[in-house]
Amino acid sequence: MKYKEIQIYHSILSNKYIYAISNYEGEILKTSPSKQGFFAYPETVSDEVAFNVLKDFLIKNGIEEIAKLENKIKMLKELQYEKKEN
């Protein structure tokens, strides 16, 4: 089966997210979206569908990461210094 790969990444030069699609040569180890912004998919799947799957995955993952960071910040704000007696 032939595969393609889509990558969504932040361009430092344009300060925008962009994507690139390429034909994939080699062994496919993972056919689900990755947190790094890569997604290998069969050629039978349209580029637009693959783009939307990866974009939605990255948005969901970003929201989850923000929630984790907000929880860490909350815990840090709640942390109090307790003077310990010697």
Secondary structure, DSSP 8 states (H G I E B T S, - for coil): --EEEEEEEEETTTTEEEEEEEEE-S--S--S--TTSEEEEETTS-HHHHHHHHHHHHHHHHHHHHHHHHHHHHHHHH--------
